[in-house]
Amino acid sequence: MENKVRVRFAPSPTGALHIGGVRTALFNYLFAKKNKGDFILRIEDTDQNRYVEGAEDYIVEALNWCGIPFDEGPGKHGNFGPYRQSERKSIYKKYAEELITKGKAYYAFDTSEELDFHRKDHEARGKTFIYNWHNRLKLNNSLSQTPEEVQKHLVSGKDYVIRFLSPPNEKLILKDTIRGEIQIDTNILDDKVLFKSDGMPTYHLANIVDDHLMEISHVIRGEEWLPSLALHVQLYDAFGWNPPQFAHLPLIMKPTGKGKLSKRDGDKMGFPVFPLSWNESVGYREAGYFPGAVINFLALLGWNPGTEQELFSLEQLIDSFSLERVNKSGARFDPEKTKWYNQQYLQKMEDTELAGLFRGLLVSTRGSDFGKSELYIQKVISLIKVRATFVSDFWELGSYFFETPSQYNEKAVRKQWKENTPEIMSQLVSLLKEIDDFVSGNIEATVKTWIANEGVSFGQVMAPLRLALVGDLKGPHLFDIMELIGNEESTRRIHIAISNL
C-alpha cells in the first residue's frame, strides 16, 4: 500500500473559492482517480484572523456541485484526521521543537519593534532586510545567546518564534513534474518563521507536517507556491522524511492575457469567477452554467489532451489526464468560450431533463408554469433549444408559447403590416378554422395552396402571420408554432393582432 496515490486540496476558509482554486481541486481529483488514489480536503485555518464564517461550507458545497467530491475531509473521516488545521494545533509544536533539537531551527526573541527598526534602517540605505545567515548572529535569538540566557527567556515566558536555520552556500536541486529541474542558491533564502508567538504554526510547518502524516504522495498546487518549494524541500530533508512529488500548476490569466484573473475582472466584464454565488458576486451555478461544462472548460485551462477533442465527460477527463501534459505558461481565460461549452452541454441534454429545469425556472421567475404539460414544454424546447446557451434563454426565445404577445416589434409592423393585411388575415382565419387535423405539415400544405390560389404573395401572408403569433419576426418554423399552440389560440392571436394593429 505504500505507493498509493494520495493528493490533497488545502484551501484557506477566507472567503469564496476562486475558479483557480476549483481547477487546482479538479486536477488533484483527476490525478487521484486516474491512479486509483484518494482525494483529500484539508482546511488550512491556522490564520484565525482571516477566517470567514461560512467559507468552509462554501468550499464543500462548491466541490460537490462541481461533481468532484473528496474522499476524506471534514465530515468524511478517514484514518488521517482531523482535517482542519486548527484542530491539529497540539501536533505542530512537537515537530518545531524536534527541529531545534536537531540544530535545524532556533528560537528568535526579536520584538516587532526591533525588526521594524532593522527594516527601516535597511530601507534608508536602499537595501532589503532579510533575516538569514549574514545577520542572524547579530540579532536577538538562541544562536547569538548563551544556553543560560535562552533558558532564562523561555522560563520567564518571553515571546518567541521558531525560525528555520537555512544553510548558506548550498545549491538546491528541486524537481517539479511540470517545470522540470529548478536550481536555488540557499544564500538568497531567509530563515522563515515556522512557529509563531501565539502558539500556532505558520503555513510552512503545518503544511509539511500534515502532508507527511497524511501520507500525501503528490502535492499539486498553484504556481504561487513555487517560491516556497525550496523551504518545503529543506524541511522534509531536516526531518529526514521522503518528500512527495511536486507539481505547480500555471496561473489562470485575465481575458487580456496580462496578469492573474481576479474577481475584479469578472465584475468589470460581467462573468463569474466563483463556482457559487458569494455576497454580491454571482457564481457559475446561479448564472445558469451546468457543472459538467464548468469542469470541462476548467480542465482545458492549462492542460492539453494532445488531441483536438474539446468536449469531455468527467470519465473521459479522468482517462485522459496526466500531469506531463499540463502547460508551464499561464492559461488565458476566455468568457465567450465558457459560454460555448455551456451551449454544447445544453444541446446534448435530453429535452425531458431541460423541460424539468425550465419548468422550475418558470415557477421561480414567472410564478407559474402556465398550466402547460411536461410534454408541451418538451416540444417547445425541441423547437427553440438550438439557439439557447442557458436554460434561462428559453423564455426570451419562446415566451409566445406560453402567453399571447402583448407587444409587437414596431419596426416589423411598419414594414410588414400593410393596408390590406387585416383583410388577408381575416380570410386566413376562416381557412384555418376549417382544418380538422391541425398538425404542422397539414397547416403548411393548406396555407400554401390557398396562397397560390388567391394570388397573394408569401410575404403578404407569412410575415404578418408570424407577427400576429409571435409579436416579432423571430422563432422556429411557423407551422410548428401553430401546431403547438393549437387552432383556437392561433386564430385568437390573429384576431387580436387585427384589432390592435
FENCORSUL-V63294 format. One record per backbone hydrogen bond with DSSP energy under -0.5 kcal/mol. CO is the residue of the C=O (numbers start at 1). NH is the residue of the N-H. E is the energy in kcal/mol with one decimal. If there is no record, write none. Layout:
[[CO:NH:E] [CO:NH:E]]
//
This chain:
[[1:4:-2.0] [5:38:-2.2] [6:217:-2.2] [6:218:-1.4] [7:40:-2.6] [8:10:-0.5] [9:42:-2.4] [11:44:-2.5] [12:14:-2.3] [13:52:-2.7] [16:18:-0.6] [17:275:-0.8] [18:21:-0.9] [18:22:-1.8] [19:23:-2.5] [20:24:-1.8] [21:25:-2.4] [22:26:-2.8] [23:27:-2.8] [24:28:-2.0] [25:29:-2.7] [26:30:-3.2] [27:31:-2.2] [28:32:-2.5] [29:33:-2.8] [30:34:-2.4] [31:35:-1.6] [32:37:-4.0] [33:36:-1.3] [38:7:-2.6] [38:40:-0.6] [39:71:-3.1] [39:72:-1.3] [40:9:-3.0] [40:42:-0.6] [42:44:-0.7] [43:45:-1.3] [43:85:-2.7] [46:48:-1.4] [47:50:-1.2] [48:51:-0.6] [52:55:-1.9] [54:58:-1.9] [55:59:-2.2] [56:60:-2.2] [57:61:-2.7] [58:62:-2.8] [59:63:-2.3] [60:64:-2.2] [61:65:-2.7] [62:66:-2.3] [63:67:-0.7] [63:68:-2.5] [64:67:-0.7] [72:41:-2.9] [73:76:-2.8] [76:73:-1.8] [83:43:-2.7] [84:87:-1.4] [85:88:-1.9] [86:89:-0.6] [88:91:-2.4] [88:92:-0.7] [89:92:-0.7] [89:93:-0.7] [91:95:-0.8] [92:96:-2.1] [93:97:-2.6] [94:98:-1.7] [95:99:-1.6] [96:100:-1.2] [97:101:-2.5] [98:102:-1.9] [99:104:-3.2] [99:105:-1.0] [100:103:-1.5] [104:165:-2.9] [106:163:-2.8] [107:142:-3.0] [108:161:-2.3] [111:115:-2.2] [112:116:-2.1] [113:117:-2.3] [114:118:-2.0] [115:119:-2.3] [116:120:-2.5] [117:121:-2.4] [118:122:-2.4] [119:123:-2.5] [120:124:-2.4] [121:125:-0.9] [122:125:-0.8] [122:127:-3.0] [123:126:-2.3] [128:130:-0.6] [130:132:-1.1] [131:191:-3.4] [132:135:-1.9] [132:136:-2.2] [135:138:-2.0] [136:139:-1.0] [139:141:-1.5] [140:109:-2.7] [140:110:-0.6] [141:144:-0.9] [141:145:-0.5] [146:150:-2.3] [147:151:-2.4] [148:152:-2.3] [149:153:-2.3] [150:154:-2.4] [151:155:-2.7] [152:156:-2.3] [153:157:-0.6] [153:158:-2.3] [154:157:-0.8] [161:108:-2.9] [161:163:-0.5] [162:194:-3.6] [162:195:-1.5] [163:106:-2.3] [164:166:-1.2] [170:172:-0.6] [170:186:-2.7] [172:174:-0.7] [172:184:-2.3] [174:182:-3.1] [176:180:-2.5] [180:176:-2.4] [182:174:-3.5] [184:172:-3.4] [184:186:-0.6] [185:188:-1.8] [186:189:-1.5] [190:192:-1.5] [192:164:-2.8] [194:202:-2.5] [195:162:-2.2] [196:199:-1.8] [200:196:-3.1] [202:206:-2.1] [203:207:-2.8] [204:208:-1.7] [205:209:-2.7] [206:210:-2.8] [207:211:-2.3] [208:212:-2.2] [209:213:-2.9] [210:214:-2.7] [211:216:-2.8] [212:215:-1.3] [217:245:-2.5] [218:8:-0.5] [218:220:-0.8] [219:221:-0.6] [219:247:-2.4] [221:249:-3.1] [222:225:-2.0] [223:226:-2.2] [225:228:-1.3] [225:229:-0.6] [226:229:-1.7] [228:232:-2.4] [229:233:-2.7] [230:234:-2.2] [231:235:-2.4] [232:236:-2.1] [233:237:-2.0] [234:238:-2.7] [235:239:-2.3] [236:240:-1.1] [236:241:-2.7] [245:219:-3.1] [246:177:-2.8] [247:221:-2.2] [247:249:-0.6] [249:223:-1.6] [251:253:-0.6] [251:331:-2.6] [252:261:-2.9] [253:333:-1.8] [254:257:-2.0] [257:259:-0.6] [259:254:-2.7] [262:266:-1.4] [263:267:-2.5] [264:268:-2.7] [265:269:-2.6] [266:270:-1.6] [266:271:-1.6] [273:19:-2.2] [274:284:-1.9] [275:285:-2.6] [278:281:-2.4] [281:278:-2.4] [283:287:-1.9] [284:289:-2.5] [285:288:-1.3] [290:293:-0.5] [290:294:-2.0] [291:295:-2.6] [292:296:-2.2] [293:297:-2.5] [294:298:-2.2] [295:299:-2.3] [296:300:-1.2] [298:301:-1.6] [300:302:-1.2] [302:327:-3.1] [310:312:-0.6] [313:317:-2.3] [314:318:-2.4] [315:319:-2.3] [316:320:-2.4] [317:321:-2.1] [322:325:-1.1] [323:326:-1.8] [325:304:-2.1] [327:250:-0.5] [330:332:-0.5] [331:253:-3.1] [333:335:-0.6] [334:338:-1.6] [335:339:-1.4] [336:340:-2.0] [337:341:-2.3] [338:342:-1.8] [339:343:-2.6] [340:344:-2.5] [341:345:-2.3] [342:346:-2.6] [343:347:-2.6] [344:348:-1.4] [345:349:-1.0] [346:349:-0.8] [350:354:-2.2] [351:355:-2.6] [352:356:-1.7] [353:357:-1.9] [354:358:-2.9] [355:359:-2.8] [356:360:-1.9] [357:361:-1.9] [358:362:-2.8] [359:363:-2.4] [360:364:-2.2] [361:365:-2.8] [362:366:-2.8] [362:367:-0.8] [362:368:-1.1] [363:367:-0.6] [369:372:-1.8] [373:377:-2.1] [374:378:-2.3] [375:379:-2.2] [376:380:-2.3] [377:381:-2.5] [378:382:-2.3] [379:383:-1.3] [380:383:-0.7] [380:384:-1.6] [381:385:-2.6] [384:387:-1.7] [385:388:-2.0] [390:393:-1.6] [391:394:-1.6] [392:395:-0.6] [392:396:-0.6] [393:397:-2.4] [394:398:-1.8] [395:399:-1.5] [398:401:-1.9] [399:402:-2.1] [399:403:-1.8] [409:413:-2.5] [410:414:-2.7] [411:415:-1.8] [412:416:-3.0] [413:417:-2.4] [416:418:-1.2] [418:421:-1.0] [418:422:-0.5] [420:424:-2.0] [421:425:-3.0] [422:426:-2.1] [423:427:-2.1] [424:428:-2.1] [425:429:-2.2] [426:430:-1.7] [427:431:-1.9] [428:432:-2.9] [429:433:-2.2] [430:434:-0.7] [431:434:-1.0] [432:435:-1.7] [434:436:-0.6] [436:438:-1.3] [437:439:-2.2] [439:443:-2.7] [440:444:-2.6] [441:445:-2.2] [442:446:-2.2] [443:447:-2.8] [444:448:-2.7] [445:449:-2.2] [446:450:-2.2] [447:451:-2.6] [448:452:-2.2] [449:453:-2.5] [450:454:-2.6] [451:455:-1.4] [451:456:-1.0] [457:461:-0.8] [458:461:-1.1] [458:462:-3.2] [459:463:-0.7] [459:464:-0.5] [461:465:-2.1] [462:466:-2.6] [463:467:-2.3] [464:468:-2.4] [465:469:-2.1] [466:470:-3.1] [466:471:-0.7] [466:472:-0.6] [467:471:-1.7] [471:409:-2.4] [477:480:-0.7] [477:481:-1.8] [478:482:-2.0] [479:483:-2.1] [480:484:-2.0] [481:485:-2.6] [482:486:-1.9] [486:490:-2.2] [487:491:-2.5] [488:492:-2.1] [489:493:-2.4] [490:494:-1.7] [491:495:-2.3] [492:496:-2.3] [493:497:-2.4] [494:498:-2.4] [495:499:-2.2] [496:500:-2.4] [497:501:-3.0]]
//
